[in-house]
Amino acid sequence: MLKRVLMLALVSILSASCMAQQHPGAEEFAARAAEEYGLDPAEVTALLEGARFKQSIVDAMTRPAEGKDWHEYRPIFLTEKRIDGGVEFWRENEALINQASDRFGVDPEYIVSIIGVETFYGRITGRYRVLDALTTLSFYYPSEIRDRSGFFSKELMNFLVLGQKEGLPLDQVEGSYAGAMGLGQFMPSSYLEYAVDMDGDGRRDLWNSLADVIGSVANYLHRHGWQAEQPVTSRARVAEGADMERVSRSKLKPELTLAELAEAGFTPVDDIASDTPAAVTRLVEEDGDSFWVTFKNFYVITRYNRSPLYAMAVHDLADAIAQAHGE
């Protein structure tokens, strides 16, 4: 009997040892968590030992949807199901959406569209443990092209802080392969900074409280400078000999007026005041490139996701939902 007890104890110890995973740099991370945020280093270490490296997460990071051309990207989000789902979501939550729109000064269709693009109105919120995702990307993702491990290390730290503040079970929370959470897919830093308790229950719950979800998305756009009832983008007329150095897929902050862009050869097809700040971007269509004048609100959407494809999808979906909702 004693021999059997010792054998079971040994098996238990070996099993626990096998389950614990040592990640490169984890000790330094735990020490920094204690020094900078007052977290218990032993608890941080234990939590990280329970995190698992996932090759599928690294693989997913290397082939994001935003790497597609516009004519391939747009059909992912501009579907009848997503438009109809947006109309249904808006009608079912009209009071909350109007409340958030009025409080934060954000057009309601864009609140709906963000949630639609991010999670199909809550149907697809991600099945990766956020702990696994952020640990994998913090300690195993120094890409040869672009090292983003520092960014994800900060997000992992914010995730630990968020767990303490919001009482989240950190070893159970699920989200995207990049560590985004809830119906609005907030990264931990965004959750800490922009999530709001709109239902007034003392918690910011981006999974189960539609009031908090809707309010938080609206607040995110508001805090980044959304201008209600102002233009987002307009197709550009391109003059012969236009200055193509003005066109960018990454520098989308409006820094020139429409009058200055007109001198460079780009004018919007819509009638917009010539002193309006704007930028120019290009999208790859199936039959060639299209050019777009973009405004402050387009730039604000890219604070959610830096890709102009994402911002254009949000805009087009918002426009389609608004038209269908008004019918």
Backbone hydrogen bonds, N-H to C=O, Kabsch-Sander energy under -0.5 kcal/mol:
donor,donor_aa,acceptor,acceptor_aa,energy
5,V,1,M,-2.3
6,L,2,L,-2.5
7,M,3,K,-2.2
8,L,4,R,-2.5
9,A,5,V,-2.4
10,L,6,L,-2.4
11,V,7,M,-2.5
12,S,8,L,-2.3
13,I,9,A,-2.4
14,L,10,L,-2.8
15,S,11,V,-2.6
16,A,12,S,-2.4
17,S,13,I,-2.3
18,C,14,L,-2.4
19,M,15,S,-2.2
20,A,16,A,-1.9
21,Q,49,E,-2.1
23,H,21,Q,-0.6
26,A,23,H,-2.2
29,F,25,G,-2.0
30,A,26,A,-2.6
31,A,27,E,-2.2
32,R,28,E,-2.2
33,A,29,F,-2.3
34,A,30,A,-1.8
35,E,31,A,-2.4
36,E,32,R,-3.0
37,Y,32,R,-0.5
37,Y,33,A,-1.3
38,G,34,A,-1.1
39,L,33,A,-1.9
44,V,40,D,-2.4
45,T,41,P,-2.8
46,A,42,A,-2.4
47,L,43,E,-2.3
48,L,44,V,-2.6
49,E,45,T,-2.2
50,G,46,A,-0.9
50,G,47,L,-0.7
51,A,48,L,-1.3
55,Q,53,F,-0.5
57,I,54,K,-0.9
58,V,54,K,-1.3
59,D,55,Q,-2.7
60,A,56,S,-2.1
61,M,57,I,-2.0
62,T,58,V,-1.0
62,T,59,D,-0.6
63,R,60,A,-1.2
67,G,64,P,-1.9
68,K,65,A,-2.1
71,H,284,V,-1.7
72,E,69,D,-1.3
73,Y,69,D,-2.2
74,R,70,W,-2.8
76,I,73,Y,-1.5
77,F,73,Y,-0.7
77,F,74,R,-1.2
78,L,74,R,-2.7
79,T,77,F,-1.5
83,I,79,T,-2.3
84,D,80,E,-3.2
85,G,81,K,-2.4
86,G,82,R,-1.6
87,V,83,I,-2.1
88,E,84,D,-2.4
89,F,85,G,-2.6
90,W,86,G,-2.5
91,R,87,V,-2.5
92,E,88,E,-2.5
93,N,89,F,-1.5
94,E,91,R,-0.8
97,I,93,N,-2.7
98,N,94,E,-2.8
99,Q,95,A,-2.2
100,A,96,L,-2.6
101,S,97,I,-2.7
102,D,98,N,-2.7
103,R,99,Q,-2.4
104,F,100,A,-2.5
105,G,101,S,-1.4
106,V,101,S,-1.0
110,Y,107,D,-1.3
111,I,107,D,-1.1
112,V,108,P,-2.2
113,S,109,E,-2.2
114,I,110,Y,-2.2
115,I,111,I,-1.6
116,G,112,V,-2.1
117,V,113,S,-3.1
118,E,114,I,-2.7
119,T,115,I,-2.3
120,F,116,G,-1.5
121,Y,115,I,-1.4
123,R,119,T,-1.0
123,R,120,F,-0.9
124,I,119,T,-2.6
128,Y,175,G,-2.1
130,V,173,V,-2.5
131,L,173,V,-0.5
133,A,129,R,-2.4
134,L,130,V,-2.8
135,T,131,L,-1.9
136,T,132,D,-2.7
137,L,133,A,-2.3
138,S,134,L,-1.6
139,F,135,T,-2.3
140,Y,136,T,-1.9
143,S,141,Y,-1.6
143,S,146,R,-0.7
148,R,141,Y,-1.0
148,R,146,R,-0.9
152,F,148,R,-2.1
153,S,149,S,-2.2
154,K,150,G,-1.8
155,E,151,F,-1.8
156,L,152,F,-2.5
157,M,153,S,-2.0
158,N,154,K,-2.6
159,F,155,E,-2.1
160,L,156,L,-1.8
161,V,157,M,-2.1
162,L,158,N,-3.0
163,G,159,F,-2.4
164,Q,160,L,-1.7
165,K,161,V,-2.3
166,E,162,L,-3.1
167,G,163,G,-1.2
168,L,163,G,-0.9
170,L,168,L,-1.4
172,Q,169,P,-2.7
173,V,169,P,-1.4
175,G,128,Y,-2.9
176,S,180,A,-2.3
179,G,176,S,-1.5
181,M,186,F,-2.0
183,L,206,L,-2.5
185,Q,182,G,-1.1
186,F,181,M,-2.4
191,Y,187,M,-2.7
192,L,188,P,-2.5
193,E,189,S,-1.9
194,Y,190,S,-3.3
195,A,190,S,-0.8
195,A,191,Y,-1.1
196,V,212,D,-0.5
198,M,196,V,-1.2
200,G,197,D,-0.8
205,D,203,R,-0.8
206,L,204,R,-0.7
209,S,205,D,-0.9
210,L,208,N,-0.7
213,V,209,S,-2.4
214,I,210,L,-2.8
215,G,211,A,-2.5
216,S,212,D,-2.3
217,V,213,V,-2.3
218,A,214,I,-2.0
219,N,215,G,-2.5
220,Y,216,S,-2.3
221,L,217,V,-1.9
222,H,218,A,-2.6
223,R,219,N,-3.2
224,H,220,Y,-1.1
225,G,222,H,-1.9
226,W,221,L,-1.9
228,A,226,W,-0.6
230,Q,227,Q,-1.4
234,S,293,V,-2.5
236,A,291,F,-2.9
237,R,267,T,-3.8
239,A,237,R,-0.6
239,A,265,G,-2.7
242,A,239,A,-1.7
243,D,264,A,-2.8
244,M,242,A,-1.2
246,R,243,D,-1.8
247,V,244,M,-1.4
248,S,280,V,-2.2
252,L,250,S,-1.4
255,E,278,A,-1.0
256,L,278,A,-1.5
258,L,276,T,-1.3
259,A,274,S,-2.3
261,L,257,T,-2.4
262,A,258,L,-2.2
263,E,259,A,-1.5
264,A,260,E,-1.0
265,G,262,A,-1.0
266,F,261,L,-2.6
267,T,237,R,-1.9
269,V,235,R,-2.3
272,I,270,D,-1.1
276,T,273,A,-1.8
278,A,256,L,-3.3
279,A,294,T,-2.2
280,V,246,R,-0.6
281,T,292,W,-2.5
283,L,290,S,-2.8
285,E,283,L,-0.8
285,E,288,G,-2.2
288,G,285,E,-1.1
290,S,283,L,-2.7
292,W,281,T,-2.7
293,V,234,S,-3.1
294,T,279,A,-2.6
294,T,292,W,-0.5
295,F,232,V,-2.4
297,N,231,P,-0.7
298,F,232,V,-0.5
298,F,295,F,-0.6
299,Y,295,F,-2.0
300,V,296,K,-2.4
301,I,297,N,-2.0
302,T,298,F,-1.5
303,R,300,V,-1.5
304,Y,301,I,-1.6
305,N,301,I,-1.2
311,A,307,S,-1.8
312,M,308,P,-2.3
313,A,309,L,-2.4
314,V,310,Y,-2.6
315,H,311,A,-2.3
316,D,312,M,-2.9
317,L,313,A,-2.6
318,A,314,V,-2.5
319,D,315,H,-2.5
320,A,316,D,-2.3
321,I,317,L,-2.7
322,A,318,A,-2.6
323,Q,319,D,-2.1
324,A,320,A,-2.3
325,H,321,I,-3.0
326,G,322,A,-1.6
327,E,323,Q,-0.6
327,E,324,A,-0.7
